[in-house]
Amino acid sequence: MYLAHIPVNHHLRPLYRALAGLSGVFLVVLGIYGLIETSGHELFAREDLPTVLGMQFNPFGAGMFLVFGIVVLALTALGRNIDHLGNFWVGQILVLIAMFELAFLRTDLNLLGFNMAAVIVTMVVGLVVLTASLYLKVGPDRPHDEHHDDRDVQHPRERV
């Protein structure tokens, strides 16, 4: 598959799962508060937008945060490697959205009405979700003495 070097059953998995969950809660709270503050504006408005926790975005951006937050919370609650795969892609999408908005920040293509603070927060939350996903992979329990396959070229078994 992809990224074969991802740790399985990492000992800090509960911490990373909590970080992903907190990121989801933050996105949900930001989305709800953003929808309340931006109500009455056009869906893709770019001017005269209110600030929400120091960030500026339009109702579509607030709805996007709410949807991504619900998805991250649902994936984190499900677990069983679904959180690993789902949060991996959600984190990448958030980072790409932040990069897109950064590239078109002061143009007519700023579809979400972001300011620089919103770009930074989106990038940081996306990276936290992405990083957490890399440590959420679960596999079968193995004893501490690792068994190496003879076909494993990264760690060949030494012959005695």
MODELLER restraints for C-alpha pairs under 7 A, 6 or more apart:
rsr = mdl.restraints
at = mdl.atoms
rsr.add(forms.Gaussian(group=physical.xy_distance, feature=features.Distance(at['CA:6:A'], at['CA:134:A']), mean=6.26, stdev=0.5))
rsr.add(forms.Gaussian(group=physical.xy_distance, feature=features.Distance(at['CA:7:A'], at['CA:135:A']), mean=6.18, stdev=0.5))
rsr.add(forms.Gaussian(group=physical.xy_distance, feature=features.Distance(at['CA:7:A'], at['CA:137:A']), mean=6.90, stdev=0.5))
rsr.add(forms.Gaussian(group=physical.xy_distance, feature=features.Distance(at['CA:8:A'], at['CA:137:A']), mean=5.15, stdev=0.5))
rsr.add(forms.Gaussian(group=physical.xy_distance, feature=features.Distance(at['CA:8:A'], at['CA:138:A']), mean=5.35, stdev=0.5))
rsr.add(forms.Gaussian(group=physical.xy_distance, feature=features.Distance(at['CA:8:A'], at['CA:139:A']), mean=5.82, stdev=0.5))
rsr.add(forms.Gaussian(group=physical.xy_distance, feature=features.Distance(at['CA:9:A'], at['CA:137:A']), mean=6.23, stdev=0.5))
rsr.add(forms.Gaussian(group=physical.xy_distance, feature=features.Distance(at['CA:9:A'], at['CA:138:A']), mean=4.95, stdev=0.5))
rsr.add(forms.Gaussian(group=physical.xy_distance, feature=features.Distance(at['CA:9:A'], at['CA:139:A']), mean=6.17, stdev=0.5))
rsr.add(forms.Gaussian(group=physical.xy_distance, feature=features.Distance(at['CA:10:A'], at['CA:135:A']), mean=6.13, stdev=0.5))
rsr.add(forms.Gaussian(group=physical.xy_distance, feature=features.Distance(at['CA:13:A'], at['CA:135:A']), mean=5.94, stdev=0.5))
rsr.add(forms.Gaussian(group=physical.xy_distance, feature=features.Distance(at['CA:13:A'], at['CA:136:A']), mean=5.60, stdev=0.5))
rsr.add(forms.Gaussian(group=physical.xy_distance, feature=features.Distance(at['CA:16:A'], at['CA:132:A']), mean=4.79, stdev=0.5))
rsr.add(forms.Gaussian(group=physical.xy_distance, feature=features.Distance(at['CA:16:A'], at['CA:135:A']), mean=6.69, stdev=0.5))
rsr.add(forms.Gaussian(group=physical.xy_distance, feature=features.Distance(at['CA:16:A'], at['CA:136:A']), mean=6.96, stdev=0.5))
rsr.add(forms.Gaussian(group=physical.xy_distance, feature=features.Distance(at['CA:17:A'], at['CA:76:A']), mean=6.63, stdev=0.5))
rsr.add(forms.Gaussian(group=physical.xy_distance, feature=features.Distance(at['CA:17:A'], at['CA:132:A']), mean=6.59, stdev=0.5))
rsr.add(forms.Gaussian(group=physical.xy_distance, feature=features.Distance(at['CA:17:A'], at['CA:136:A']), mean=6.75, stdev=0.5))
rsr.add(forms.Gaussian(group=physical.xy_distance, feature=features.Distance(at['CA:19:A'], at['CA:132:A']), mean=6.79, stdev=0.5))
rsr.add(forms.Gaussian(group=physical.xy_distance, feature=features.Distance(at['CA:20:A'], at['CA:76:A']), mean=6.83, stdev=0.5))
rsr.add(forms.Gaussian(group=physical.xy_distance, feature=features.Distance(at['CA:20:A'], at['CA:129:A']), mean=5.27, stdev=0.5))
rsr.add(forms.Gaussian(group=physical.xy_distance, feature=features.Distance(at['CA:20:A'], at['CA:132:A']), mean=6.03, stdev=0.5))
rsr.add(forms.Gaussian(group=physical.xy_distance, feature=features.Distance(at['CA:21:A'], at['CA:72:A']), mean=6.93, stdev=0.5))
rsr.add(forms.Gaussian(group=physical.xy_distance, feature=features.Distance(at['CA:21:A'], at['CA:73:A']), mean=5.64, stdev=0.5))
rsr.add(forms.Gaussian(group=physical.xy_distance, feature=features.Distance(at['CA:21:A'], at['CA:76:A']), mean=6.08, stdev=0.5))
rsr.add(forms.Gaussian(group=physical.xy_distance, feature=features.Distance(at['CA:23:A'], at['CA:125:A']), mean=6.31, stdev=0.5))
rsr.add(forms.Gaussian(group=physical.xy_distance, feature=features.Distance(at['CA:23:A'], at['CA:129:A']), mean=6.86, stdev=0.5))
rsr.add(forms.Gaussian(group=physical.xy_distance, feature=features.Distance(at['CA:24:A'], at['CA:69:A']), mean=4.22, stdev=0.5))
rsr.add(forms.Gaussian(group=physical.xy_distance, feature=features.Distance(at['CA:24:A'], at['CA:70:A']), mean=6.56, stdev=0.5))
rsr.add(forms.Gaussian(group=physical.xy_distance, feature=features.Distance(at['CA:24:A'], at['CA:72:A']), mean=5.08, stdev=0.5))
rsr.add(forms.Gaussian(group=physical.xy_distance, feature=features.Distance(at['CA:24:A'], at['CA:73:A']), mean=5.13, stdev=0.5))
rsr.add(forms.Gaussian(group=physical.xy_distance, feature=features.Distance(at['CA:25:A'], at['CA:69:A']), mean=6.29, stdev=0.5))
rsr.add(forms.Gaussian(group=physical.xy_distance, feature=features.Distance(at['CA:25:A'], at['CA:73:A']), mean=6.98, stdev=0.5))
rsr.add(forms.Gaussian(group=physical.xy_distance, feature=features.Distance(at['CA:27:A'], at['CA:65:A']), mean=5.33, stdev=0.5))
rsr.add(forms.Gaussian(group=physical.xy_distance, feature=features.Distance(at['CA:27:A'], at['CA:66:A']), mean=5.90, stdev=0.5))
rsr.add(forms.Gaussian(group=physical.xy_distance, feature=features.Distance(at['CA:27:A'], at['CA:68:A']), mean=6.94, stdev=0.5))
rsr.add(forms.Gaussian(group=physical.xy_distance, feature=features.Distance(at['CA:27:A'], at['CA:69:A']), mean=4.52, stdev=0.5))
rsr.add(forms.Gaussian(group=physical.xy_distance, feature=features.Distance(at['CA:28:A'], at['CA:65:A']), mean=6.53, stdev=0.5))
rsr.add(forms.Gaussian(group=physical.xy_distance, feature=features.Distance(at['CA:28:A'], at['CA:66:A']), mean=4.61, stdev=0.5))
rsr.add(forms.Gaussian(group=physical.xy_distance, feature=features.Distance(at['CA:28:A'], at['CA:69:A']), mean=4.70, stdev=0.5))
rsr.add(forms.Gaussian(group=physical.xy_distance, feature=features.Distance(at['CA:28:A'], at['CA:70:A']), mean=6.35, stdev=0.5))
rsr.add(forms.Gaussian(group=physical.xy_distance, feature=features.Distance(at['CA:30:A'], at['CA:65:A']), mean=6.80, stdev=0.5))
rsr.add(forms.Gaussian(group=physical.xy_distance, feature=features.Distance(at['CA:31:A'], at['CA:62:A']), mean=4.50, stdev=0.5))
rsr.add(forms.Gaussian(group=physical.xy_distance, feature=features.Distance(at['CA:31:A'], at['CA:63:A']), mean=5.77, stdev=0.5))
rsr.add(forms.Gaussian(group=physical.xy_distance, feature=features.Distance(at['CA:31:A'], at['CA:65:A']), mean=4.87, stdev=0.5))
rsr.add(forms.Gaussian(group=physical.xy_distance, feature=features.Distance(at['CA:31:A'], at['CA:66:A']), mean=4.17, stdev=0.5))
rsr.add(forms.Gaussian(group=physical.xy_distance, feature=features.Distance(at['CA:32:A'], at['CA:66:A']), mean=6.43, stdev=0.5))
rsr.add(forms.Gaussian(group=physical.xy_distance, feature=features.Distance(at['CA:34:A'], at['CA:52:A']), mean=6.02, stdev=0.5))
rsr.add(forms.Gaussian(group=physical.xy_distance, feature=features.Distance(at['CA:34:A'], at['CA:62:A']), mean=5.01, stdev=0.5))
rsr.add(forms.Gaussian(group=physical.xy_distance, feature=features.Distance(at['CA:35:A'], at['CA:59:A']), mean=5.65, stdev=0.5))
rsr.add(forms.Gaussian(group=physical.xy_distance, feature=features.Distance(at['CA:35:A'], at['CA:62:A']), mean=5.49, stdev=0.5))
rsr.add(forms.Gaussian(group=physical.xy_distance, feature=features.Distance(at['CA:35:A'], at['CA:63:A']), mean=6.68, stdev=0.5))
rsr.add(forms.Gaussian(group=physical.xy_distance, feature=features.Distance(at['CA:37:A'], at['CA:50:A']), mean=6.67, stdev=0.5))
rsr.add(forms.Gaussian(group=physical.xy_distance, feature=features.Distance(at['CA:38:A'], at['CA:50:A']), mean=6.59, stdev=0.5))
rsr.add(forms.Gaussian(group=physical.xy_distance, feature=features.Distance(at['CA:38:A'], at['CA:58:A']), mean=6.21, stdev=0.5))
rsr.add(forms.Gaussian(group=physical.xy_distance, feature=features.Distance(at['CA:38:A'], at['CA:59:A']), mean=5.51, stdev=0.5))
rsr.add(forms.Gaussian(group=physical.xy_distance, feature=features.Distance(at['CA:39:A'], at['CA:59:A']), mean=6.81, stdev=0.5))
rsr.add(forms.Gaussian(group=physical.xy_distance, feature=features.Distance(at['CA:43:A'], at['CA:58:A']), mean=6.44, stdev=0.5))
rsr.add(forms.Gaussian(group=physical.xy_distance, feature=features.Distance(at['CA:43:A'], at['CA:59:A']), mean=5.24, stdev=0.5))
rsr.add(forms.Gaussian(group=physical.xy_distance, feature=features.Distance(at['CA:43:A'], at['CA:60:A']), mean=5.44, stdev=0.5))
rsr.add(forms.Gaussian(group=physical.xy_distance, feature=features.Distance(at['CA:44:A'], at['CA:58:A']), mean=6.00, stdev=0.5))
rsr.add(forms.Gaussian(group=physical.xy_distance, feature=features.Distance(at['CA:44:A'], at['CA:59:A']), mean=6.96, stdev=0.5))
rsr.add(forms.Gaussian(group=physical.xy_distance, feature=features.Distance(at['CA:44:A'], at['CA:60:A']), mean=6.19, stdev=0.5))
rsr.add(forms.Gaussian(group=physical.xy_distance, feature=features.Distance(at['CA:44:A'], at['CA:111:A']), mean=5.97, stdev=0.5))
rsr.add(forms.Gaussian(group=physical.xy_distance, feature=features.Distance(at['CA:44:A'], at['CA:112:A']), mean=6.36, stdev=0.5))
rsr.add(forms.Gaussian(group=physical.xy_distance, feature=features.Distance(at['CA:45:A'], at['CA:58:A']), mean=5.70, stdev=0.5))
rsr.add(forms.Gaussian(group=physical.xy_distance, feature=features.Distance(at['CA:45:A'], at['CA:113:A']), mean=6.48, stdev=0.5))
rsr.add(forms.Gaussian(group=physical.xy_distance, feature=features.Distance(at['CA:46:A'], at['CA:58:A']), mean=6.93, stdev=0.5))
rsr.add(forms.Gaussian(group=physical.xy_distance, feature=features.Distance(at['CA:46:A'], at['CA:113:A']), mean=4.71, stdev=0.5))
rsr.add(forms.Gaussian(group=physical.xy_distance, feature=features.Distance(at['CA:49:A'], at['CA:56:A']), mean=6.30, stdev=0.5))
rsr.add(forms.Gaussian(group=physical.xy_distance, feature=features.Distance(at['CA:49:A'], at['CA:57:A']), mean=6.64, stdev=0.5))
rsr.add(forms.Gaussian(group=physical.xy_distance, feature=features.Distance(at['CA:49:A'], at['CA:58:A']), mean=6.58, stdev=0.5))
rsr.add(forms.Gaussian(group=physical.xy_distance, feature=features.Distance(at['CA:50:A'], at['CA:56:A']), mean=6.22, stdev=0.5))
rsr.add(forms.Gaussian(group=physical.xy_distance, feature=features.Distance(at['CA:54:A'], at['CA:117:A']), mean=6.82, stdev=0.5))
rsr.add(forms.Gaussian(group=physical.xy_distance, feature=features.Distance(at['CA:55:A'], at['CA:115:A']), mean=6.48, stdev=0.5))
rsr.add(forms.Gaussian(group=physical.xy_distance, feature=features.Distance(at['CA:55:A'], at['CA:117:A']), mean=5.34, stdev=0.5))
rsr.add(forms.Gaussian(group=physical.xy_distance, feature=features.Distance(at['CA:55:A'], at['CA:118:A']), mean=4.87, stdev=0.5))
rsr.add(forms.Gaussian(group=physical.xy_distance, feature=features.Distance(at['CA:56:A'], at['CA:113:A']), mean=6.64, stdev=0.5))
rsr.add(forms.Gaussian(group=physical.xy_distance, feature=features.Distance(at['CA:56:A'], at['CA:114:A']), mean=5.35, stdev=0.5))
rsr.add(forms.Gaussian(group=physical.xy_distance, feature=features.Distance(at['CA:56:A'], at['CA:115:A']), mean=5.45, stdev=0.5))
rsr.add(forms.Gaussian(group=physical.xy_distance, feature=features.Distance(at['CA:56:A'], at['CA:118:A']), mean=6.27, stdev=0.5))
rsr.add(forms.Gaussian(group=physical.xy_distance, feature=features.Distance(at['CA:57:A'], at['CA:112:A']), mean=5.74, stdev=0.5))
rsr.add(forms.Gaussian(group=physical.xy_distance, feature=features.Distance(at['CA:57:A'], at['CA:113:A']), mean=4.50, stdev=0.5))
rsr.add(forms.Gaussian(group=physical.xy_distance, feature=features.Distance(at['CA:57:A'], at['CA:114:A']), mean=4.71, stdev=0.5))
rsr.add(forms.Gaussian(group=physical.xy_distance, feature=features.Distance(at['CA:58:A'], at['CA:112:A']), mean=5.69, stdev=0.5))
rsr.add(forms.Gaussian(group=physical.xy_distance, feature=features.Distance(at['CA:58:A'], at['CA:113:A']), mean=5.30, stdev=0.5))
rsr.add(forms.Gaussian(group=physical.xy_distance, feature=features.Distance(at['CA:60:A'], at['CA:112:A']), mean=6.28, stdev=0.5))
rsr.add(forms.Gaussian(group=physical.xy_distance, feature=features.Distance(at['CA:61:A'], at['CA:112:A']), mean=4.88, stdev=0.5))
rsr.add(forms.Gaussian(group=physical.xy_distance, feature=features.Distance(at['CA:72:A'], at['CA:87:A']), mean=6.37, stdev=0.5))
rsr.add(forms.Gaussian(group=physical.xy_distance, feature=features.Distance(at['CA:75:A'], at['CA:82:A']), mean=6.31, stdev=0.5))
rsr.add(forms.Gaussian(group=physical.xy_distance, feature=features.Distance(at['CA:75:A'], at['CA:83:A']), mean=4.66, stdev=0.5))
rsr.add(forms.Gaussian(group=physical.xy_distance, feature=features.Distance(at['CA:75:A'], at['CA:86:A']), mean=6.43, stdev=0.5))
rsr.add(forms.Gaussian(group=physical.xy_distance, feature=features.Distance(at['CA:75:A'], at['CA:87:A']), mean=6.98, stdev=0.5))
rsr.add(forms.Gaussian(group=physical.xy_distance, feature=features.Distance(at['CA:76:A'], at['CA:83:A']), mean=5.16, stdev=0.5))
rsr.add(forms.Gaussian(group=physical.xy_distance, feature=features.Distance(at['CA:80:A'], at['CA:138:A']), mean=6.79, stdev=0.5))
rsr.add(forms.Gaussian(group=physical.xy_distance, feature=features.Distance(at['CA:81:A'], at['CA:136:A']), mean=6.87, stdev=0.5))
rsr.add(forms.Gaussian(group=physical.xy_distance, feature=features.Distance(at['CA:81:A'], at['CA:137:A']), mean=5.45, stdev=0.5))
rsr.add(forms.Gaussian(group=physical.xy_distance, feature=features.Distance(at['CA:81:A'], at['CA:138:A']), mean=6.03, stdev=0.5))
rsr.add(forms.Gaussian(group=physical.xy_distance, feature=features.Distance(at['CA:83:A'], at['CA:133:A']), mean=6.83, stdev=0.5))
rsr.add(forms.Gaussian(group=physical.xy_distance, feature=features.Distance(at['CA:83:A'], at['CA:136:A']), mean=6.96, stdev=0.5))
rsr.add(forms.Gaussian(group=physical.xy_distance, feature=features.Distance(at['CA:84:A'], at['CA:133:A']), mean=4.66, stdev=0.5))
rsr.add(forms.Gaussian(group=physical.xy_distance, feature=features.Distance(at['CA:84:A'], at['CA:134:A']), mean=6.59, stdev=0.5))
rsr.add(forms.Gaussian(group=physical.xy_distance, feature=features.Distance(at['CA:84:A'], at['CA:136:A']), mean=5.11, stdev=0.5))
rsr.add(forms.Gaussian(group=physical.xy_distance, feature=features.Distance(at['CA:84:A'], at['CA:137:A']), mean=5.54, stdev=0.5))
rsr.add(forms.Gaussian(group=physical.xy_distance, feature=features.Distance(at['CA:87:A'], at['CA:129:A']), mean=6.04, stdev=0.5))
rsr.add(forms.Gaussian(group=physical.xy_distance, feature=features.Distance(at['CA:87:A'], at['CA:130:A']), mean=6.20, stdev=0.5))
rsr.add(forms.Gaussian(group=physical.xy_distance, feature=features.Distance(at['CA:87:A'], at['CA:133:A']), mean=5.41, stdev=0.5))
rsr.add(forms.Gaussian(group=physical.xy_distance, feature=features.Distance(at['CA:88:A'], at['CA:130:A']), mean=5.01, stdev=0.5))
rsr.add(forms.Gaussian(group=physical.xy_distance, feature=features.Distance(at['CA:88:A'], at['CA:133:A']), mean=5.20, stdev=0.5))
rsr.add(forms.Gaussian(group=physical.xy_distance, feature=features.Distance(at['CA:91:A'], at['CA:126:A']), mean=4.33, stdev=0.5))
rsr.add(forms.Gaussian(group=physical.xy_distance, feature=features.Distance(at['CA:91:A'], at['CA:127:A']), mean=6.07, stdev=0.5))
rsr.add(forms.Gaussian(group=physical.xy_distance, feature=features.Distance(at['CA:91:A'], at['CA:129:A']), mean=5.07, stdev=0.5))
rsr.add(forms.Gaussian(group=physical.xy_distance, feature=features.Distance(at['CA:91:A'], at['CA:130:A']), mean=4.31, stdev=0.5))
rsr.add(forms.Gaussian(group=physical.xy_distance, feature=features.Distance(at['CA:92:A'], at['CA:126:A']), mean=6.63, stdev=0.5))
rsr.add(forms.Gaussian(group=physical.xy_distance, feature=features.Distance(at['CA:92:A'], at['CA:130:A']), mean=6.45, stdev=0.5))
rsr.add(forms.Gaussian(group=physical.xy_distance, feature=features.Distance(at['CA:94:A'], at['CA:122:A']), mean=6.32, stdev=0.5))
rsr.add(forms.Gaussian(group=physical.xy_distance, feature=features.Distance(at['CA:94:A'], at['CA:123:A']), mean=6.62, stdev=0.5))
rsr.add(forms.Gaussian(group=physical.xy_distance, feature=features.Distance(at['CA:94:A'], at['CA:126:A']), mean=4.85, stdev=0.5))
rsr.add(forms.Gaussian(group=physical.xy_distance, feature=features.Distance(at['CA:95:A'], at['CA:122:A']), mean=6.91, stdev=0.5))
rsr.add(forms.Gaussian(group=physical.xy_distance, feature=features.Distance(at['CA:95:A'], at['CA:123:A']), mean=5.07, stdev=0.5))
rsr.add(forms.Gaussian(group=physical.xy_distance, feature=features.Distance(at['CA:95:A'], at['CA:126:A']), mean=5.22, stdev=0.5))
rsr.add(forms.Gaussian(group=physical.xy_distance, feature=features.Distance(at['CA:95:A'], at['CA:127:A']), mean=6.74, stdev=0.5))
rsr.add(forms.Gaussian(group=physical.xy_distance, feature=features.Distance(at['CA:98:A'], at['CA:119:A']), mean=5.11, stdev=0.5))
rsr.add(forms.Gaussian(group=physical.xy_distance, feature=features.Distance(at['CA:98:A'], at['CA:122:A']), mean=5.73, stdev=0.5))
rsr.add(forms.Gaussian(group=physical.xy_distance, feature=features.Distance(at['CA:98:A'], at['CA:123:A']), mean=5.43, stdev=0.5))
rsr.add(forms.Gaussian(group=physical.xy_distance, feature=features.Distance(at['CA:101:A'], at['CA:110:A']), mean=6.05, stdev=0.5))
rsr.add(forms.Gaussian(group=physical.xy_distance, feature=features.Distance(at['CA:101:A'], at['CA:114:A']), mean=6.84, stdev=0.5))
rsr.add(forms.Gaussian(group=physical.xy_distance, feature=features.Distance(at['CA:101:A'], at['CA:119:A']), mean=6.65, stdev=0.5))
rsr.add(forms.Gaussian(group=physical.xy_distance, feature=features.Distance(at['CA:102:A'], at['CA:119:A']), mean=6.33, stdev=0.5))
rsr.add(forms.Gaussian(group=physical.xy_distance, feature=features.Distance(at['CA:104:A'], at['CA:110:A']), mean=5.40, stdev=0.5))
rsr.add(forms.Gaussian(group=physical.xy_distance, feature=features.Distance(at['CA:105:A'], at['CA:114:A']), mean=6.85, stdev=0.5))
rsr.add(forms.Gaussian(group=physical.xy_distance, feature=features.Distance(at['CA:105:A'], at['CA:115:A']), mean=6.88, stdev=0.5))
rsr.add(forms.Gaussian(group=physical.xy_distance, feature=features.Distance(at['CA:148:A'], at['CA:155:A']), mean=6.95, stdev=0.5))
rsr.add(forms.Gaussian(group=physical.xy_distance, feature=features.Distance(at['CA:148:A'], at['CA:157:A']), mean=6.39, stdev=0.5))
rsr.add(forms.Gaussian(group=physical.xy_distance, feature=features.Distance(at['CA:150:A'], at['CA:156:A']), mean=6.15, stdev=0.5))
rsr.add(forms.Gaussian(group=physical.xy_distance, feature=features.Distance(at['CA:150:A'], at['CA:157:A']), mean=6.08, stdev=0.5))
